Amino acid sequence: MLFNSIDFLLFFPIVTIIYFLLPYKFRWFHLLAASCFFYMAFVPVYILILFFTIIIDYFAGILIENAQGRRRKWFLIMSIVANVGVLAFFKYYNFFAGAFGHLLYRAHSNLNIPLLDIILPIGLSFHTFQAMSYTIEVYRSNQKAERHFGIYSLYVMFYPQLVAGPIERPQNLLHQFVEPHKIEYENLTTGLRLMLWGMIKKVVIADRLVHYTDPVFNNPHNYSGIALAIGAVFFAFQIFCDFSGYSDIAIGAARVMGFKLMTNFNKPYHARSISEFWKRWHISLSTWFKDYLYISLGGNRVSVPKMYFNIFIVFLVSGFWHGANWTFIAWGALHGFFSIFALITKEKRKWINDRLGISKIHWVNNTLDVLITFLFVTFAWIFFRANNVRDAFYIIKKIFKIPSELRQVYTSKSWAFLNLLSVTDLILPCFGLIIFLELAHVISTQYQFEKSFSKKPTWFRWTIYYSGLAALLFLGVYENHQFIYFQF
């Protein structure tokens, strides 16, 4: 069930109203049943996969808590193997089988490895990682094992964040399912406002940008370098509005019922470095990798070369987490390289800025840092969005040929520049939406909009609400575009 659908428009208020009408002791069951219905709206049979991993991790948590010595570790390993095994089978079997089959073909072997005709269960990577965080935290003695099977099932299946996060930790979410939430005006207004903003980002901005990015990335040979560069920039904002829009709706829907989910995005394109970008982008995933992989590898408590290796491995695994495709691996490897390069050149870059006097002019220094970081991030997004690595390299090659394209336009002394843009009727509206988004972010930061909004006059607040609803009605693109991160 998509958040941007009529079905959800009916599902959400009905589930919420019934939740508050029910006695406290029955609410967990209502939410669990609603979450099962929500998930089964996609591919019903795949709920059996969820049940399998839930049963494994429920008993694993109890066994880990009751065990002593090395047995605790073995129970944890059992749980991780079960979760990763399911993820590997559905998400990566065909990738590895295809890669191995290609090697056999190059070796002139007649051995044939069959590929499976299976559909990836929606949101599999998200609820797998959430389930793994539970058993790891129980193993680390940071969380008591949950004895109530229904409550633990709800922790994995809570419908707002079931298919695309945020990836919650048990310490933040489990206890909230047994707390007696009441209808609170503040939760209702902030939650619905966040849902409205998330819907605007999704159906007004992201789904409008897709009309430019899809043709460009799906047929890069038909477009100029300038059109491809614009497409890369547009995709950077498309994926942000698409994914952060989902997170806003999920967090807002949960908040209306009194649940507090973690923040997943914090204006990532305002970051001044790649490391800061990852503190602002998909925060629940980046902190997951930091807590459970980077620190487990030794983090920064090891030699400098080993620390660089740890950073690169984390980003490589992060890329692979996103999908069984070389494009995602290349995207993760690029972010690993950017992060390591930034650490190696930190002092040198500071010296250059000091020599040029840039460091003394703070707004110039900050603006340059933000723009450079955005360019690096956008460059990596090309691999993320391209259909294959070959297309990605072709797009990059064409973008680097932009100076020669402009030179040809100049020498021809014509309006051929417009032909280089392609799909020109979409460019101005798309740029206008991006400018609107960034202005909203600047105003929100400058005036602490979230904190002060409830204190604004009634006429002001309702003007904002009606304007948002009008934008959805008249500017929204209602073509049931699936959220990008549902495929992960």
C-alpha positions as CSV (number, residue, x, y, z in Angstrom):
1,M,0.0,0.0,0.0
2,L,1.6,3.2,-1.1
3,F,1.5,6.3,1.1
4,N,0.6,8.4,-2.0
5,S,-2.6,6.4,-2.8
6,I,-6.3,6.6,-2.1
7,D,-6.0,3.3,-0.2
8,F,-3.7,4.8,2.4
9,L,-5.9,8.0,2.5
10,L,-8.6,5.7,3.9
11,F,-6.4,3.2,5.8
12,F,-4.6,5.8,7.9
13,P,-7.5,7.6,9.6
14,I,-9.5,4.4,10.1
15,V,-6.5,2.6,11.8
16,T,-5.8,5.7,13.9
17,I,-9.4,6.3,15.0
18,I,-9.8,2.7,16.0
19,Y,-6.5,2.7,17.8
20,F,-7.6,5.5,20.1
21,L,-11.1,4.0,20.6
22,L,-9.7,0.7,21.8
23,P,-8.7,-0.1,25.4
24,Y,-4.9,0.1,25.9
25,K,-4.5,-3.7,26.3
26,F,-5.9,-4.4,22.8
27,R,-4.1,-1.7,20.9
28,W,-1.0,-3.7,20.1
29,F,-3.1,-6.4,18.5
30,H,-4.9,-3.8,16.4
31,L,-1.7,-2.2,15.2
32,L,-0.2,-5.7,14.4
33,A,-3.3,-6.7,12.4
34,A,-3.2,-3.3,10.6
35,S,0.5,-3.7,9.8
36,C,-0.1,-7.2,8.4
37,F,-2.9,-5.9,6.2
38,F,-0.7,-3.0,5.1
39,Y,2.2,-5.3,4.1
40,M,0.0,-7.9,2.4
41,A,-1.4,-5.2,0.2
42,F,1.8,-5.6,-1.8
43,V,2.5,-9.4,-2.2
44,P,0.5,-11.3,0.4
45,V,2.5,-14.5,0.5
46,Y,5.7,-12.7,1.4
47,I,4.4,-12.1,4.9
48,L,5.4,-15.7,5.6
49,I,9.1,-14.6,5.2
50,L,8.5,-11.9,7.9
51,F,6.9,-14.5,10.2
52,F,9.9,-16.8,9.7
53,T,12.5,-14.2,10.7
54,I,10.3,-12.9,13.5
55,I,10.0,-16.4,15.1
56,I,13.8,-17.0,14.8
57,D,14.7,-13.6,16.3
58,Y,12.1,-13.8,19.1
59,F,13.5,-17.0,20.4
60,A,17.1,-16.0,19.7
61,G,16.6,-12.9,21.9
62,I,15.4,-15.0,24.8
63,L,18.1,-17.7,24.3
64,I,20.8,-15.0,24.1
65,E,19.6,-13.4,27.4
66,N,19.5,-16.7,29.2
67,A,22.7,-18.1,27.9
68,Q,26.2,-17.7,29.3
69,G,29.7,-17.5,27.8
70,R,30.2,-18.5,24.2
71,R,26.7,-19.9,23.8
72,R,25.4,-16.3,23.7
73,K,27.5,-15.6,20.7
74,W,26.4,-18.8,19.0
75,F,22.7,-17.8,19.4
76,L,23.5,-14.4,18.0
77,I,25.3,-15.9,15.0
78,M,22.3,-18.2,14.4
79,S,20.0,-15.2,14.3
80,I,22.2,-13.2,12.0
81,V,22.8,-16.1,9.7
82,A,19.0,-16.7,9.4
83,N,18.3,-13.0,8.7
84,V,21.3,-12.5,6.3
85,G,20.5,-15.9,4.6
86,V,16.9,-14.8,3.8
87,L,18.2,-11.4,2.5
88,A,21.0,-13.1,0.5
89,F,18.6,-15.6,-1.1
90,F,16.0,-13.1,-2.3
91,K,18.2,-10.1,-3.0
92,Y,21.6,-11.5,-4.1
93,Y,21.2,-15.0,-5.4
94,N,20.7,-14.0,-9.0
95,F,23.5,-11.4,-8.7
96,F,26.0,-14.0,-7.6
97,A,24.7,-16.7,-9.8
98,G,24.9,-14.4,-12.8
99,A,28.5,-13.2,-11.9
100,F,29.7,-16.8,-11.3
101,G,28.0,-18.0,-14.5
102,H,29.8,-15.3,-16.4
103,L,33.1,-16.4,-15.0
104,L,32.3,-20.0,-16.0
105,Y,31.4,-18.8,-19.5
106,R,34.7,-17.0,-19.8
107,A,36.4,-20.2,-18.7
108,H,34.6,-22.1,-21.4
109,S,32.8,-24.3,-18.9
110,N,29.5,-26.0,-19.9
111,L,28.2,-25.8,-16.3
112,N,24.9,-23.8,-16.2
113,I,23.8,-22.0,-13.0
114,P,20.0,-21.4,-13.0
115,L,18.6,-18.0,-12.2
116,L,15.4,-17.8,-10.1
117,D,12.3,-16.0,-11.2
118,I,11.5,-14.4,-7.8
119,I,10.3,-10.9,-6.8
120,L,12.2,-9.2,-4.0
121,P,10.0,-8.8,-0.9
122,I,9.3,-5.2,-0.4
123,G,11.4,-3.4,2.2
124,L,13.3,-6.7,3.0
125,S,16.6,-4.9,3.8
126,F,14.9,-2.5,6.2
127,H,13.0,-4.9,8.5
128,T,16.0,-7.4,8.3
129,F,18.3,-4.7,9.7
130,Q,15.8,-3.7,12.3
131,A,15.4,-7.3,13.5
132,M,19.2,-7.7,13.6
133,S,19.6,-4.6,15.7
134,Y,17.3,-6.2,18.3
135,T,19.3,-9.4,18.8
136,I,22.6,-7.4,18.7
137,E,21.4,-5.1,21.4
138,V,20.2,-8.0,23.5
139,Y,23.6,-9.7,23.1
140,R,25.3,-6.4,24.2
141,S,23.0,-6.3,27.2
142,N,21.6,-2.9,26.1
143,Q,18.1,-4.3,25.7
144,K,16.1,-6.9,27.7
145,A,14.7,-9.7,25.5
146,E,11.0,-9.1,24.7
147,R,8.8,-12.0,26.1
148,H,5.6,-10.8,24.5
149,F,5.6,-12.3,21.1
150,G,3.0,-9.9,19.7
151,I,4.9,-6.9,20.9
152,Y,8.1,-8.1,19.4
153,S,6.3,-8.9,16.1
154,L,4.9,-5.3,16.1
155,Y,8.4,-4.0,16.6
156,V,9.4,-5.6,13.3
157,M,6.1,-4.9,11.5
158,F,5.0,-1.5,12.7
159,Y,3.4,-0.3,9.5
160,P,4.6,3.4,9.2
161,Q,8.2,2.3,9.0
162,L,7.9,-1.3,7.9
163,V,9.0,-1.0,4.3
164,A,11.4,1.9,4.1
165,G,12.4,2.9,7.7
166,P,13.5,4.7,9.7
167,I,15.4,1.6,10.9
168,E,14.7,1.8,14.6
169,R,16.6,0.5,17.6
170,P,14.7,-1.6,20.2
171,Q,15.5,0.8,23.0
172,N,13.6,3.6,21.3
173,L,10.6,1.7,20.0
174,L,9.7,-1.4,21.9
175,H,8.7,0.3,25.1
176,Q,6.4,2.7,23.2
177,F,4.1,-0.2,22.3
178,V,3.1,-0.8,25.9
179,E,2.7,2.9,26.8
180,P,-0.8,4.3,27.1
181,H,-0.8,6.9,24.4
182,K,-3.5,9.6,24.5
183,I,-4.9,11.9,21.9
184,E,-2.7,15.0,22.1
185,Y,-3.2,18.2,20.1
186,E,0.5,18.7,19.7
187,N,1.0,15.2,18.3
188,L,-1.9,15.6,15.9
189,T,-0.8,18.9,14.5
190,T,2.9,18.1,14.2
191,G,2.3,14.7,12.8
192,L,-0.3,15.8,10.2
193,R,1.9,18.7,9.3
194,L,4.9,16.4,8.8
195,M,2.8,14.1,6.6
196,L,1.6,17.0,4.5
197,W,5.2,18.2,3.9
198,G,6.3,14.6,3.1
199,M,3.4,14.3,0.6
200,I,4.4,17.6,-1.0
201,K,8.0,16.5,-1.4
202,K,6.9,13.2,-2.9
203,V,4.0,14.0,-5.3
204,V,4.7,17.6,-6.1
205,I,8.5,17.6,-6.3
206,A,9.9,14.1,-6.7
207,D,7.2,12.8,-9.0
208,R,7.5,15.9,-11.2
209,L,11.3,15.6,-11.4
210,V,11.0,11.9,-12.5
211,H,9.4,13.1,-15.8
212,Y,12.8,14.6,-16.6
213,T,15.2,12.1,-15.0
214,D,13.6,8.9,-16.2
215,P,13.9,9.7,-20.0
216,V,17.4,11.0,-19.5
217,F,18.8,8.1,-17.5
218,N,16.9,5.4,-19.4
219,N,18.1,6.7,-22.8
220,P,21.3,8.7,-22.2
221,H,22.5,8.3,-25.8
222,N,19.7,10.6,-26.9
223,Y,20.7,13.5,-24.8
224,S,23.5,16.1,-24.7
225,G,26.0,16.5,-21.9
226,I,24.1,19.5,-20.6
227,A,20.8,17.6,-20.4
228,L,22.6,14.7,-18.7
229,A,24.2,17.1,-16.1
230,I,20.8,18.7,-15.4
231,G,19.3,15.2,-15.1
232,A,22.0,14.3,-12.5
233,V,21.2,17.4,-10.4
234,F,17.4,16.7,-10.7
235,F,17.9,13.1,-9.6
236,A,19.8,14.3,-6.5
237,F,16.7,16.2,-5.5
238,Q,14.3,13.6,-6.7
239,I,15.8,10.8,-4.5
240,F,16.0,13.2,-1.6
241,C,12.4,14.3,-1.9
242,D,11.2,10.8,-2.6
243,F,12.9,9.1,0.4
244,S,12.8,11.9,2.9
245,G,9.1,12.4,1.9
246,Y,8.4,8.8,2.8
247,S,10.3,9.2,6.1
248,D,8.3,12.4,6.9
249,I,5.0,10.6,6.2
250,A,6.1,7.6,8.3
251,I,7.3,9.7,11.2
252,G,4.2,11.9,11.0
253,A,1.8,9.0,10.9
254,A,3.4,7.4,13.9
255,R,3.5,10.7,15.8
256,V,-0.3,11.2,15.4
257,M,-0.7,8.0,17.4
258,G,1.8,9.2,20.0
259,F,4.9,7.2,18.7
260,K,8.2,9.0,18.3
261,L,10.4,7.6,15.5
262,M,14.0,8.8,15.0
263,T,14.8,11.6,12.5
264,N,16.0,10.2,9.2
265,F,17.0,13.3,7.2
266,N,18.4,16.7,8.2
267,K,18.9,18.9,5.1
268,P,21.7,16.6,3.7
269,Y,22.5,18.9,0.8
270,H,23.5,21.6,3.3
271,A,26.4,19.4,4.4
272,R,29.9,20.8,4.2
273,S,31.7,17.5,3.8
274,I,31.0,13.9,2.8
275,S,31.2,12.8,6.4
276,E,28.7,15.5,7.4
277,F,26.4,14.4,4.5
278,W,26.2,10.9,6.0
279,K,25.3,12.4,9.4
280,R,22.3,14.1,7.7
281,W,21.3,11.5,5.0
282,H,19.4,8.3,5.9
283,I,20.6,8.7,9.5
284,S,19.0,5.5,10.7
285,L,21.1,3.4,8.2
286,S,24.3,5.3,8.6
287,T,24.2,5.0,12.4
288,W,23.3,1.3,12.0
289,F,26.5,0.7,10.0
290,K,28.5,2.8,12.4
291,D,27.2,1.0,15.5
292,Y,27.2,-2.5,14.2
293,L,29.8,-2.7,11.5
294,Y,32.3,0.1,11.7
295,I,32.8,-0.1,15.5
296,S,32.9,-3.9,15.3
297,L,35.7,-3.7,12.8
298,G,37.6,-1.5,15.2
299,G,36.4,1.9,14.1
300,N,39.0,4.6,14.6
301,R,40.7,2.8,17.5
302,V,43.1,1.1,15.1
303,S,46.0,2.2,12.9
304,V,45.3,4.9,10.3
305,P,45.5,2.5,7.3
306,K,43.2,0.0,9.1
307,M,40.8,2.9,9.8
308,Y,40.7,3.8,6.2
309,F,40.1,0.2,5.3
310,N,37.2,0.1,7.8
311,I,35.6,3.2,6.3
312,F,35.9,1.8,2.8
313,I,34.4,-1.6,3.8
314,V,31.5,0.1,5.5
315,F,30.6,2.2,2.4
316,L,31.1,-0.8,0.1
317,V,28.7,-2.9,2.2
318,S,26.3,0.1,2.3
319,G,26.3,0.2,-1.5
320,F,25.7,-3.5,-1.7
321,W,22.9,-3.2,0.9
322,H,21.1,-1.0,-1.6
323,G,20.9,-3.6,-4.3
324,A,22.5,-6.5,-6.2
325,N,23.9,-4.3,-9.0
326,W,27.4,-3.1,-9.8
327,T,26.1,0.4,-9.9
328,F,25.3,0.4,-6.2
329,I,28.7,-1.1,-5.4
330,A,30.4,1.6,-7.4
331,W,28.3,4.2,-5.6
332,G,29.3,2.9,-2.2
333,A,32.9,2.6,-3.3
334,L,32.9,6.2,-4.5
335,H,31.6,7.5,-1.1
336,G,34.3,5.4,0.6
337,F,37.0,6.9,-1.6
338,F,35.6,10.5,-1.1
339,S,35.6,10.0,2.7
340,I,39.1,8.7,2.8
341,F,40.4,11.3,0.4
342,A,38.8,14.1,2.6
343,L,40.6,12.7,5.7
344,I,44.0,12.5,3.9
345,T,43.8,15.9,2.4
346,K,42.2,17.7,5.4
347,E,45.3,19.6,6.5
348,K,46.4,20.4,2.9
349,R,43.0,21.8,2.0
350,K,43.0,23.9,5.2
351,W,46.5,25.3,4.3
352,I,45.3,26.2,0.8
353,N,42.2,28.0,2.2
354,D,44.3,29.9,4.6
355,R,46.8,30.9,1.9
356,L,44.0,32.1,-0.3
357,G,42.2,33.9,2.5
358,I,39.0,31.9,2.0
359,S,38.9,30.8,5.7
360,K,38.6,34.4,6.9
361,I,35.4,34.9,4.8
362,H,33.1,32.4,6.5
363,W,30.1,32.6,4.2
364,V,32.3,32.1,1.1
365,N,34.1,29.2,2.8
366,N,30.8,27.6,3.9
367,T,29.2,28.1,0.5
368,L,32.2,26.6,-1.4
369,D,32.2,23.6,1.0
370,V,28.5,23.0,0.5
371,L,28.7,23.3,-3.3
372,I,31.8,21.0,-3.6
373,T,30.1,18.4,-1.4
374,F,26.9,18.6,-3.4
375,L,28.9,18.1,-6.6
376,F,30.7,15.0,-5.3
377,V,27.4,13.5,-4.0
378,T,25.6,14.2,-7.3
379,F,28.5,12.6,-9.2
380,A,28.1,9.5,-7.2
381,W,24.3,9.6,-7.7
382,I,24.9,9.0,-11.4
383,F,26.1,5.5,-10.7
384,F,23.2,5.0,-8.3
385,R,20.6,5.9,-10.9
386,A,22.2,4.6,-14.1
387,N,20.8,1.4,-15.4
388,N,24.3,-0.1,-15.6
389,V,27.9,0.9,-15.1
390,R,28.4,1.3,-18.9
391,D,25.6,3.9,-19.0
392,A,27.1,5.7,-15.9
393,F,30.5,6.0,-17.6
394,Y,28.8,7.2,-20.8
395,I,26.9,9.9,-18.9
396,I,30.1,11.1,-17.1
397,K,32.0,11.2,-20.4
398,K,29.2,13.3,-22.0
399,I,29.2,15.7,-19.0
400,F,32.9,16.2,-19.3
401,K,32.3,17.2,-23.0
402,I,30.0,20.1,-22.1
403,P,32.7,22.7,-22.8
404,S,33.0,21.5,-26.4
405,E,29.2,21.5,-26.7
406,L,29.1,25.1,-25.6
407,R,31.9,26.0,-27.9
408,Q,29.9,24.6,-30.9
409,V,26.8,26.6,-29.8
410,Y,28.9,29.8,-29.6
411,T,30.5,29.3,-33.0
412,S,27.2,28.5,-34.7
413,K,25.7,31.7,-33.2
414,S,22.2,30.2,-33.0
415,W,19.7,29.2,-30.4
416,A,20.9,25.6,-30.6
417,F,21.6,25.9,-26.9
418,L,18.0,25.1,-26.2
419,N,18.2,21.9,-28.2
420,L,21.1,20.8,-25.9
421,L,18.8,21.0,-22.9
422,S,16.1,18.7,-24.2
423,V,12.7,18.5,-22.6
424,T,12.9,22.2,-22.1
425,D,9.3,22.6,-21.0
426,L,10.1,20.6,-17.8
427,I,13.3,22.4,-16.8
428,L,12.0,25.7,-15.5
429,P,9.2,24.1,-13.4
430,C,11.7,21.6,-12.0
431,F,14.2,24.3,-11.1
432,G,11.4,26.3,-9.6
433,L,10.4,23.4,-7.3
434,I,14.0,22.9,-6.2
435,I,14.4,26.6,-5.4
436,F,11.2,26.4,-3.4
437,L,12.5,23.4,-1.5
438,E,15.8,25.0,-0.6
439,L,14.1,28.3,0.4
440,A,11.8,26.2,2.7
441,H,14.9,24.6,4.2
442,V,16.7,27.9,4.7
443,I,13.6,29.5,6.3
444,S,13.1,26.5,8.5
445,T,16.7,26.7,9.8
446,Q,16.9,30.4,10.1
447,Y,13.6,30.9,12.0
448,Q,13.5,27.5,13.8
449,F,10.2,27.0,12.0
450,E,9.3,23.6,13.6
451,K,9.7,24.9,17.1
452,S,7.9,28.2,16.6
453,F,5.2,27.2,14.2
454,S,2.6,26.3,16.9
455,K,3.0,29.9,18.3
456,K,2.2,31.6,15.0
457,P,-1.2,33.3,14.6
458,T,-4.1,31.0,13.6
459,W,-4.5,32.8,10.2
460,F,-0.9,32.2,9.4
461,R,-0.9,28.5,10.3
462,W,-4.1,27.8,8.3
463,T,-2.8,29.8,5.3
464,I,0.2,27.4,5.3
465,Y,-2.1,24.3,5.6
466,Y,-4.4,25.4,2.8
467,S,-1.5,26.4,0.6
468,G,0.0,22.9,1.1
469,L,-3.3,21.2,0.3
470,A,-3.8,23.3,-2.7
471,A,-0.3,22.4,-3.9
472,L,-1.1,18.7,-3.5
473,L,-4.4,19.1,-5.4
474,F,-3.3,21.3,-8.3
475,L,0.5,20.5,-8.6
476,G,0.7,16.9,-7.5
477,V,1.5,14.1,-9.9
478,Y,-0.8,11.2,-9.2
479,E,0.6,8.4,-11.2
480,N,1.2,6.0,-8.3
481,H,5.0,6.3,-8.6
482,Q,6.4,3.8,-6.1
483,F,8.9,5.2,-3.6
484,I,12.4,4.6,-4.8
485,Y,13.6,2.9,-1.6
486,F,10.8,0.3,-1.6
487,Q,13.0,-1.7,-3.9
488,F,15.7,-2.1,-1.2
